[in-house]
Amino acid sequence: MDTIKLNIDLSLSQLIEAVKQLSPKDRLKINDAIWNEDVEIPIEHQKIVLDRISKSETNPERLLDWDEVSKTL
């Protein structure tokens, strides 16, 4: 496994530029490391999503078409 040793401060934009210089394979490894973390979704957020799903199933005409909505943005 390749290692990178950094003992410098980087701004976010500098870090992004450094990552862009990596091979696609290594960039995917970084992506996987970031997004494969166990992120716990708070119960309150889960309830909001479940409530919205229930409302959309009960009353589907309340939903908006994304293609139409995106034209107004």
N, CA, C and O atoms as a CHARMM CRD file, in Angstrom:
* protein
*
  292
    1    1 MET  N      0.83300  -1.17100   0.00000 PROA 1      0.00000
    2    1 MET  CA     0.00000   0.00000   0.00000 PROA 1      0.00000
    3    1 MET  C      0.88200   1.24000   0.00000 PROA 1      0.00000
    4    1 MET  O      1.85500   1.32200   0.75000 PROA 1      0.00000
    5    2 ASP  N      0.53700   2.19800  -0.84300 PROA 2      0.00000
    6    2 ASP  CA     1.27500   3.45200  -0.88400 PROA 2      0.00000
    7    2 ASP  C      0.91500   4.29500   0.32000 PROA 2      0.00000
    8    2 ASP  O     -0.22300   4.27000   0.78900 PROA 2      0.00000
    9    3 THR  N      1.88300   5.04000   0.81600 PROA 3      0.00000
   10    3 THR  CA     1.60800   5.93100   1.92900 PROA 3      0.00000
   11    3 THR  C      1.96800   7.35800   1.54100 PROA 3      0.00000
   12    3 THR  O      2.84000   7.60000   0.70600 PROA 3      0.00000
   13    4 ILE  N      1.27800   8.28300   2.16600 PROA 4      0.00000
   14    4 ILE  CA     1.53900   9.70300   1.95500 PROA 4      0.00000
   15    4 ILE  C      1.78200  10.30700   3.32300 PROA 4      0.00000
   16    4 ILE  O      0.95800  10.16000   4.22600 PROA 4      0.00000
   17    5 LYS  N      2.89500  10.97800   3.47900 PROA 5      0.00000
   18    5 LYS  CA     3.19700  11.62200   4.75200 PROA 5      0.00000
   19    5 LYS  C      3.14600  13.12700   4.54000 PROA 5      0.00000
   20    5 LYS  O      3.91200  13.68300   3.75300 PROA 5      0.00000
   21    6 LEU  N      2.23700  13.77300   5.24800 PROA 6      0.00000
   22    6 LEU  CA     2.09200  15.21500   5.14900 PROA 6      0.00000
   23    6 LEU  C      2.28300  15.84100   6.51900 PROA 6      0.00000
   24    6 LEU  O      1.66700  15.41000   7.49400 PROA 6      0.00000
   25    7 ASN  N      3.11100  16.82900   6.59400 PROA 7      0.00000
   26    7 ASN  CA     3.29200  17.58700   7.82900 PROA 7      0.00000
   27    7 ASN  C      3.09700  19.06900   7.53800 PROA 7      0.00000
   28    7 ASN  O      3.86200  19.91900   7.99200 PROA 7      0.00000
   29    8 ILE  N      2.04800  19.35500   6.76600 PROA 8      0.00000
   30    8 ILE  CA     1.78600  20.74000   6.38300 PROA 8      0.00000
   31    8 ILE  C      0.30400  21.03800   6.55200 PROA 8      0.00000
   32    8 ILE  O     -0.53400  20.13700   6.51600 PROA 8      0.00000
   33    9 ASP  N     -0.00200  22.29700   6.73500 PROA 9      0.00000
   34    9 ASP  CA    -1.39500  22.72600   6.78100 PROA 9      0.00000
   35    9 ASP  C     -1.87800  22.93100   5.35000 PROA 9      0.00000
   36    9 ASP  O     -1.17000  23.50700   4.52500 PROA 9      0.00000
   37   10 LEU  N     -3.07500  22.46100   5.06500 PROA 10     0.00000
   38   10 LEU  CA    -3.65900  22.63900   3.74200 PROA 10     0.00000
   39   10 LEU  C     -5.03000  23.28200   3.87900 PROA 10     0.00000
   40   10 LEU  O     -5.79400  22.95500   4.78700 PROA 10     0.00000
   41   11 SER  N     -5.32800  24.18400   2.98300 PROA 11     0.00000
   42   11 SER  CA    -6.69400  24.69100   2.91300 PROA 11     0.00000
   43   11 SER  C     -7.52800  23.63500   2.20600 PROA 11     0.00000
   44   11 SER  O     -6.98300  22.71100   1.60200 PROA 11     0.00000
   45   12 LEU  N     -8.82600  23.76400   2.27700 PROA 12     0.00000
   46   12 LEU  CA    -9.69500  22.80900   1.60100 PROA 12     0.00000
   47   12 LEU  C     -9.42900  22.80400   0.10100 PROA 12     0.00000
   48   12 LEU  O     -9.37800  21.73900  -0.51300 PROA 12     0.00000
   49   13 SER  N     -9.26000  23.97600  -0.49000 PROA 13     0.00000
   50   13 SER  CA    -9.01200  24.03800  -1.93700 PROA 13     0.00000
   51   13 SER  C     -7.67800  23.39200  -2.29200 PROA 13     0.00000
   52   13 SER  O     -7.56300  22.76200  -3.34300 PROA 13     0.00000
   53   14 GLN  N     -6.66800  23.53600  -1.43500 PROA 14     0.00000
   54   14 GLN  CA    -5.38800  22.88200  -1.68900 PROA 14     0.00000
   55   14 GLN  C     -5.51300  21.36600  -1.58700 PROA 14     0.00000
   56   14 GLN  O     -4.91400  20.62900  -2.37000 PROA 14     0.00000
   57   15 LEU  N     -6.29100  20.91300  -0.62100 PROA 15     0.00000
   58   15 LEU  CA    -6.50800  19.47700  -0.47100 PROA 15     0.00000
   59   15 LEU  C     -7.22400  18.91800  -1.70000 PROA 15     0.00000
   60   15 LEU  O     -6.86000  17.85800  -2.21000 PROA 15     0.00000
   61   16 ILE  N     -8.23100  19.63100  -2.16700 PROA 16     0.00000
   62   16 ILE  CA    -8.96600  19.20100  -3.35700 PROA 16     0.00000
   63   16 ILE  C     -8.03100  19.11700  -4.56000 PROA 16     0.00000
   64   16 ILE  O     -8.08200  18.15600  -5.32700 PROA 16     0.00000
   65   17 GLU  N     -7.19000  20.11400  -4.71900 PROA 17     0.00000
   66   17 GLU  CA    -6.23400  20.09700  -5.82700 PROA 17     0.00000
   67   17 GLU  C     -5.26300  18.92700  -5.71400 PROA 17     0.00000
   68   17 GLU  O     -4.90100  18.32100  -6.72300 PROA 17     0.00000
   69   18 ALA  N     -4.84100  18.60700  -4.49700 PROA 18     0.00000
   70   18 ALA  CA    -3.94800  17.46300  -4.29800 PROA 18     0.00000
   71   18 ALA  C     -4.64500  16.16200  -4.66500 PROA 18     0.00000
   72   18 ALA  O     -4.05100  15.29600  -5.30800 PROA 18     0.00000
   73   19 VAL  N     -5.89600  16.02300  -4.26300 PROA 19     0.00000
   74   19 VAL  CA    -6.65500  14.80500  -4.56800 PROA 19     0.00000
   75   19 VAL  C     -6.85400  14.66800  -6.07300 PROA 19     0.00000
   76   19 VAL  O     -6.80800  13.56000  -6.60700 PROA 19     0.00000
   77   20 LYS  N     -7.07400  15.77700  -6.75300 PROA 20     0.00000
   78   20 LYS  CA    -7.26700  15.74100  -8.21200 PROA 20     0.00000
   79   20 LYS  C     -6.03800  15.20800  -8.94100 PROA 20     0.00000
   80   20 LYS  O     -6.13800  14.72600 -10.06900 PROA 20     0.00000
   81   21 GLN  N     -4.89300  15.29600  -8.29700 PROA 21     0.00000
   82   21 GLN  CA    -3.65800  14.81400  -8.92400 PROA 21     0.00000
   83   21 GLN  C     -3.46200  13.30900  -8.76300 PROA 21     0.00000
   84   21 GLN  O     -2.56300  12.73100  -9.37300 PROA 21     0.00000
   85   22 LEU  N     -4.28500  12.68400  -7.95900 PROA 22     0.00000
   86   22 LEU  CA    -4.18700  11.24400  -7.75400 PROA 22     0.00000
   87   22 LEU  C     -4.75600  10.49300  -8.95000 PROA 22     0.00000
   88   22 LEU  O     -5.49600  11.04900  -9.76100 PROA 22     0.00000
   89   23 SER  N     -4.39800   9.23300  -9.03700 PROA 23     0.00000
   90   23 SER  CA    -4.95300   8.38700 -10.09000 PROA 23     0.00000
   91   23 SER  C     -6.43600   8.16000  -9.82600 PROA 23     0.00000
   92   23 SER  O     -6.87900   8.27100  -8.68300 PROA 23     0.00000
   93   24 PRO  N     -7.20900   7.84500 -10.86100 PROA 24     0.00000
   94   24 PRO  CA    -8.63700   7.55900 -10.64000 PROA 24     0.00000
   95   24 PRO  C     -8.85000   6.45800  -9.60100 PROA 24     0.00000
   96   24 PRO  O     -9.78700   6.52900  -8.80600 PROA 24     0.00000
   97   25 LYS  N     -8.00200   5.46100  -9.60500 PROA 25     0.00000
   98   25 LYS  CA    -8.12800   4.36200  -8.64500 PROA 25     0.00000
   99   25 LYS  C     -7.97500   4.87400  -7.21100 PROA 25     0.00000
  100   25 LYS  O     -8.75400   4.50700  -6.33100 PROA 25     0.00000
  101   26 ASP  N     -6.97300   5.72000  -6.97900 PROA 26     0.00000
  102   26 ASP  CA    -6.75600   6.25700  -5.64000 PROA 26     0.00000
  103   26 ASP  C     -7.85000   7.24600  -5.24700 PROA 26     0.00000
  104   26 ASP  O     -8.21500   7.33000  -4.07500 PROA 26     0.00000
  105   27 ARG  N     -8.37100   7.98900  -6.20500 PROA 27     0.00000
  106   27 ARG  CA    -9.47500   8.90800  -5.91400 PROA 27     0.00000
  107   27 ARG  C    -10.71500   8.12600  -5.49000 PROA 27     0.00000
  108   27 ARG  O    -11.44600   8.55200  -4.59700 PROA 27     0.00000
  109   28 LEU  N    -10.94900   6.98700  -6.13000 PROA 28     0.00000
  110   28 LEU  CA   -12.07800   6.13800  -5.73300 PROA 28     0.00000
  111   28 LEU  C    -11.88100   5.57600  -4.33600 PROA 28     0.00000
  112   28 LEU  O    -12.84600   5.44300  -3.58300 PROA 28     0.00000
  113   29 LYS  N    -10.65600   5.24500  -3.98000 PROA 29     0.00000
  114   29 LYS  CA   -10.37500   4.76300  -2.62900 PROA 29     0.00000
  115   29 LYS  C    -10.71300   5.83400  -1.59600 PROA 29     0.00000
  116   29 LYS  O    -11.28300   5.53800  -0.54600 PROA 29     0.00000
  117   30 ILE  N    -10.35700   7.08500  -1.90400 PROA 30     0.00000
  118   30 ILE  CA   -10.67200   8.18900  -0.98500 PROA 30     0.00000
  119   30 ILE  C    -12.17800   8.36200  -0.89400 PROA 30     0.00000
  120   30 ILE  O    -12.72300   8.53200   0.19700 PROA 30     0.00000
  121   31 ASN  N    -12.84800   8.32000  -2.03100 PROA 31     0.00000
  122   31 ASN  CA   -14.30800   8.43900  -2.04000 PROA 31     0.00000
  123   31 ASN  C    -14.94900   7.35000  -1.18500 PROA 31     0.00000
  124   31 ASN  O    -15.84200   7.62600  -0.38400 PROA 31     0.00000
  125   32 ASP  N    -14.49500   6.12500  -1.35700 PROA 32     0.00000
  126   32 ASP  CA   -15.04100   5.01700  -0.57000 PROA 32     0.00000
  127   32 ASP  C    -14.78800   5.21500   0.91800 PROA 32     0.00000
  128   32 ASP  O    -15.65800   4.93400   1.74200 PROA 32     0.00000
  129   33 ALA  N    -13.60200   5.69600   1.26000 PROA 33     0.00000
  130   33 ALA  CA   -13.28300   5.90700   2.67800 PROA 33     0.00000
  131   33 ALA  C    -14.17900   6.96800   3.29000 PROA 33     0.00000
  132   33 ALA  O    -14.57500   6.85400   4.45000 PROA 33     0.00000
  133   34 ILE  N    -14.50000   7.99500   2.52200 PROA 34     0.00000
  134   34 ILE  CA   -15.35600   9.07500   3.03200 PROA 34     0.00000
  135   34 ILE  C    -16.79700   8.60400   3.17100 PROA 34     0.00000
  136   34 ILE  O    -17.42200   8.83300   4.20700 PROA 34     0.00000
  137   35 TRP  N    -17.33000   7.95400   2.15200 PROA 35     0.00000
  138   35 TRP  CA   -18.75900   7.64500   2.12300 PROA 35     0.00000
  139   35 TRP  C    -19.12100   6.31800   2.74200 PROA 35     0.00000
  140   35 TRP  O    -20.30600   6.04900   2.94000 PROA 35     0.00000
  141   36 ASN  N    -18.15500   5.47600   3.05800 PROA 36     0.00000
  142   36 ASN  CA   -18.47100   4.18500   3.65800 PROA 36     0.00000
  143   36 ASN  C    -18.42400   4.22200   5.18400 PROA 36     0.00000
  144   36 ASN  O    -18.47300   3.18100   5.83900 PROA 36     0.00000
  145   37 GLU  N    -18.33000   5.41800   5.74100 PROA 37     0.00000
  146   37 GLU  CA   -18.37300   5.54100   7.18700 PROA 37     0.00000
  147   37 GLU  C    -19.78400   5.21000   7.66800 PROA 37     0.00000
  148   37 GLU  O    -20.76500   5.42500   6.95700 PROA 37     0.00000
  149   38 ASP  N    -19.86400   4.69000   8.86800 PROA 38     0.00000
  150   38 ASP  CA   -21.17200   4.43800   9.45900 PROA 38     0.00000
  151   38 ASP  C    -21.72300   5.75700   9.97500 PROA 38     0.00000
  152   38 ASP  O    -21.28800   6.26900  11.00700 PROA 38     0.00000
  153   39 VAL  N    -22.67300   6.29000   9.25100 PROA 39     0.00000
  154   39 VAL  CA   -23.28800   7.55200   9.64800 PROA 39     0.00000
  155   39 VAL  C    -24.64800   7.22800  10.24500 PROA 39     0.00000
  156   39 VAL  O    -25.49400   6.60800   9.60000 PROA 39     0.00000
  157   40 GLU  N    -24.84300   7.65400  11.47900 PROA 40     0.00000
  158   40 GLU  CA   -26.11100   7.39200  12.12800 PROA 40     0.00000
  159   40 GLU  C    -27.07400   8.52600  11.83000 PROA 40     0.00000
  160   40 GLU  O    -26.78500   9.69100  12.10200 PROA 40     0.00000
  161   41 ILE  N    -28.20900   8.17800  11.27200 PROA 41     0.00000
  162   41 ILE  CA   -29.23300   9.16800  10.95500 PROA 41     0.00000
  163   41 ILE  C    -30.12700   9.30700  12.17600 PROA 41     0.00000
  164   41 ILE  O    -30.68900   8.32300  12.65700 PROA 41     0.00000
  165   42 PRO  N    -30.25800  10.53900  12.68000 PROA 42     0.00000
  166   42 PRO  CA   -31.09300  10.73100  13.87800 PROA 42     0.00000
  167   42 PRO  C    -32.52300  10.24900  13.65900 PROA 42     0.00000
  168   42 PRO  O    -33.06700  10.36600  12.56100 PROA 42     0.00000
  169   43 ILE  N    -33.11700   9.71400  14.70200 PROA 43     0.00000
  170   43 ILE  CA   -34.49800   9.20700  14.65800 PROA 43     0.00000
  171   43 ILE  C    -35.44700  10.28000  14.15300 PROA 43     0.00000
  172   43 ILE  O    -36.35700   9.99300  13.37500 PROA 43     0.00000
  173   44 GLU  N    -35.23600  11.52300  14.59500 PROA 44     0.00000
  174   44 GLU  CA   -36.12200  12.61600  14.17700 PROA 44     0.00000
  175   44 GLU  C    -36.10500  12.78200  12.65400 PROA 44     0.00000
  176   44 GLU  O    -37.14500  13.02900  12.04200 PROA 44     0.00000
  177   45 HSD  N    -34.93100  12.64700  12.05100 PROA 45     0.00000
  178   45 HSD  CA   -34.82100  12.77700  10.60000 PROA 45     0.00000
  179   45 HSD  C    -35.48800  11.59600   9.89600 PROA 45     0.00000
  180   45 HSD  O    -36.15100  11.75400   8.87000 PROA 45     0.00000
  181   46 GLN  N    -35.29700  10.42100  10.46800 PROA 46     0.00000
  182   46 GLN  CA   -35.94100   9.23800   9.89200 PROA 46     0.00000
  183   46 GLN  C    -37.45600   9.39400   9.90800 PROA 46     0.00000
  184   46 GLN  O    -38.13300   9.04100   8.94200 PROA 46     0.00000
  185   47 LYS  N    -37.98900   9.92700  11.01500 PROA 47     0.00000
  186   47 LYS  CA   -39.43900  10.11800  11.12600 PROA 47     0.00000
  187   47 LYS  C    -39.94500  11.11600  10.08800 PROA 47     0.00000
  188   47 LYS  O    -41.01900  10.92600   9.51600 PROA 47     0.00000
  189   48 ILE  N    -39.17800  12.17800   9.84500 PROA 48     0.00000
  190   48 ILE  CA   -39.57200  13.16800   8.83300 PROA 48     0.00000
  191   48 ILE  C    -39.66600  12.51200   7.45800 PROA 48     0.00000
  192   48 ILE  O    -40.63200  12.72500   6.72500 PROA 48     0.00000
  193   49 VAL  N    -38.66900  11.72300   7.11800 PROA 49     0.00000
  194   49 VAL  CA   -38.66100  11.06200   5.80300 PROA 49     0.00000
  195   49 VAL  C    -39.82700  10.07800   5.69800 PROA 49     0.00000
  196   49 VAL  O    -40.52900  10.05600   4.68700 PROA 49     0.00000
  197   50 LEU  N    -40.03300   9.27500   6.72100 PROA 50     0.00000
  198   50 LEU  CA   -41.13800   8.31000   6.69200 PROA 50     0.00000
  199   50 LEU  C    -42.48700   9.01100   6.59800 PROA 50     0.00000
  200   50 LEU  O    -43.39600   8.53100   5.92100 PROA 50     0.00000
  201   51 ASP  N    -42.61500  10.14500   7.27700 PROA 51     0.00000
  202   51 ASP  CA   -43.85200  10.93100   7.20100 PROA 51     0.00000
  203   51 ASP  C    -44.07200  11.45300   5.78100 PROA 51     0.00000
  204   51 ASP  O    -45.19000  11.40900   5.26800 PROA 51     0.00000
  205   52 ARG  N    -43.02200  11.93800   5.16000 PROA 52     0.00000
  206   52 ARG  CA   -43.14500  12.45200   3.78900 PROA 52     0.00000
  207   52 ARG  C    -43.48300  11.33900   2.80100 PROA 52     0.00000
  208   52 ARG  O    -44.26600  11.54300   1.87300 PROA 52     0.00000
  209   53 ILE  N    -42.89700  10.17300   3.00100 PROA 53     0.00000
  210   53 ILE  CA   -43.22100   9.03700   2.13500 PROA 53     0.00000
  211   53 ILE  C    -44.68800   8.67000   2.29000 PROA 53     0.00000
  212   53 ILE  O    -45.38800   8.44100   1.30400 PROA 53     0.00000
  213   54 SER  N    -45.14400   8.61600   3.52500 PROA 54     0.00000
  214   54 SER  CA   -46.54300   8.27500   3.80100 PROA 54     0.00000
  215   54 SER  C    -47.48200   9.28700   3.14600 PROA 54     0.00000
  216   54 SER  O    -48.46800   8.90400   2.51600 PROA 54     0.00000
  217   55 LYS  N    -47.17800  10.57200   3.29200 PROA 55     0.00000
  218   55 LYS  CA   -48.01400  11.60900   2.68400 PROA 55     0.00000
  219   55 LYS  C    -48.03400  11.50100   1.16600 PROA 55     0.00000
  220   55 LYS  O    -49.07500  11.71100   0.54400 PROA 55     0.00000
  221   56 SER  N    -46.89400  11.17500   0.56300 PROA 56     0.00000
  222   56 SER  CA   -46.84800  11.06800  -0.89600 PROA 56     0.00000
  223   56 SER  C    -47.62500   9.84800  -1.39600 PROA 56     0.00000
  224   56 SER  O    -48.20800   9.87500  -2.48000 PROA 56     0.00000
  225   57 GLU  N    -47.62700   8.78400  -0.60100 PROA 57     0.00000
  226   57 GLU  CA   -48.38800   7.58400  -0.98200 PROA 57     0.00000
  227   57 GLU  C    -49.88900   7.81500  -0.81400 PROA 57     0.00000
  228   57 GLU  O    -50.69400   7.33300  -1.61100 PROA 57     0.00000
  229   58 THR  N    -50.25100   8.55000   0.22300 PROA 58     0.00000
  230   58 THR  CA   -51.65500   8.83500   0.49900 PROA 58     0.00000
  231   58 THR  C    -52.22700   9.84900  -0.47800 PROA 58     0.00000
  232   58 THR  O    -53.39000   9.75800  -0.86800 PROA 58     0.00000
  233   59 ASN  N    -51.41500  10.80700  -0.86700 PROA 59     0.00000
  234   59 ASN  CA   -51.88300  11.90700  -1.69600 PROA 59     0.00000
  235   59 ASN  C    -50.86100  12.19500  -2.81300 PROA 59     0.00000
  236   59 ASN  O    -50.19300  13.22800  -2.77200 PROA 59     0.00000
  237   60 PRO  N    -50.72800  11.29900  -3.81000 PROA 60     0.00000
  238   60 PRO  CA   -49.68200  11.43800  -4.82900 PROA 60     0.00000
  239   60 PRO  C    -49.80200  12.71000  -5.68700 PROA 60     0.00000
  240   60 PRO  O    -48.81100  13.15700  -6.26300 PROA 60     0.00000
  241   61 GLU  N    -51.00600  13.29300  -5.77600 PROA 61     0.00000
  242   61 GLU  CA   -51.15800  14.49800  -6.58600 PROA 61     0.00000
  243   61 GLU  C    -50.44500  15.71300  -5.98300 PROA 61     0.00000
  244   61 GLU  O    -50.28200  16.73200  -6.65400 PROA 61     0.00000
  245   62 ARG  N    -50.02400  15.61000  -4.72700 PROA 62     0.00000
  246   62 ARG  CA   -49.30700  16.72100  -4.09600 PROA 62     0.00000
  247   62 ARG  C    -47.84900  16.79400  -4.55700 PROA 62     0.00000
  248   62 ARG  O    -47.16700  17.79400  -4.33100 PROA 62     0.00000
  249   63 LEU  N    -47.38100  15.72100  -5.20800 PROA 63     0.00000
  250   63 LEU  CA   -45.99900  15.68700  -5.66900 PROA 63     0.00000
  251   63 LEU  C    -45.82500  16.55600  -6.91000 PROA 63     0.00000
  252   63 LEU  O    -46.73800  16.69200  -7.72500 PROA 63     0.00000
  253   64 LEU  N    -44.64700  17.13700  -7.03500 PROA 64     0.00000
  254   64 LEU  CA   -44.32500  17.97200  -8.17900 PROA 64     0.00000
  255   64 LEU  C    -43.38200  17.22000  -9.10300 PROA 64     0.00000
  256   64 LEU  O    -42.54700  16.43800  -8.65100 PROA 64     0.00000
  257   65 ASP  N    -43.52000  17.45900 -10.38000 PROA 65     0.00000
  258   65 ASP  CA   -42.65300  16.85100 -11.37400 PROA 65     0.00000
  259   65 ASP  C    -41.31700  17.60000 -11.39900 PROA 65     0.00000
  260   65 ASP  O    -41.29400  18.81800 -11.57500 PROA 65     0.00000
  261   66 TRP  N    -40.21100  16.88300 -11.22400 PROA 66     0.00000
  262   66 TRP  CA   -38.90700  17.52600 -11.15500 PROA 66     0.00000
  263   66 TRP  C    -38.57800  18.28900 -12.43100 PROA 66     0.00000
  264   66 TRP  O    -38.03600  19.39300 -12.35700 PROA 66     0.00000
  265   67 ASP  N    -38.88700  17.73700 -13.58700 PROA 67     0.00000
  266   67 ASP  CA   -38.58800  18.42500 -14.84300 PROA 67     0.00000
  267   67 ASP  C    -39.28300  19.77500 -14.90500 PROA 67     0.00000
  268   67 ASP  O    -38.70500  20.75200 -15.38100 PROA 67     0.00000
  269   68 GLU  N    -40.50200  19.83300 -14.43500 PROA 68     0.00000
  270   68 GLU  CA   -41.24800  21.09500 -14.42700 PROA 68     0.00000
  271   68 GLU  C    -40.67700  22.06300 -13.38500 PROA 68     0.00000
  272   68 GLU  O    -40.49900  23.24900 -13.66300 PROA 68     0.00000
  273   69 VAL  N    -40.40000  21.55900 -12.21100 PROA 69     0.00000
  274   69 VAL  CA   -39.88700  22.41000 -11.13500 PROA 69     0.00000
  275   69 VAL  C    -38.51600  22.98000 -11.51400 PROA 69     0.00000
  276   69 VAL  O    -38.24300  24.15900 -11.28800 PROA 69     0.00000
  277   70 SER  N    -37.66500  22.14100 -12.08900 PROA 70     0.00000
  278   70 SER  CA   -36.31000  22.58000 -12.40700 PROA 70     0.00000
  279   70 SER  C    -36.29200  23.71500 -13.42800 PROA 70     0.00000
  280   70 SER  O    -35.32700  24.47700 -13.48000 PROA 70     0.00000
  281   71 LYS  N    -37.33400  23.83900 -14.23400 PROA 71     0.00000
  282   71 LYS  CA   -37.41000  24.92100 -15.22300 PROA 71     0.00000
  283   71 LYS  C    -37.60200  26.27800 -14.53900 PROA 71     0.00000
  284   71 LYS  O    -37.27000  27.31500 -15.11400 PROA 71     0.00000
  285   72 THR  N    -38.12900  26.27300 -13.33400 PROA 72     0.00000
  286   72 THR  CA   -38.39200  27.52300 -12.62400 PROA 72     0.00000
  287   72 THR  C    -37.21400  27.97300 -11.76800 PROA 72     0.00000
  288   72 THR  O    -37.24800  29.05800 -11.18800 PROA 72     0.00000
  289   73 LEU  N    -36.18200  27.15400 -11.68600 PROA 73     0.00000
  290   73 LEU  CA   -35.03600  27.48600 -10.84400 PROA 73     0.00000
  291   73 LEU  C    -34.08900  28.43100 -11.55300 PROA 73     0.00000
  292   73 LEU  O    -33.06500  28.81700 -10.98800 PROA 73     0.00000
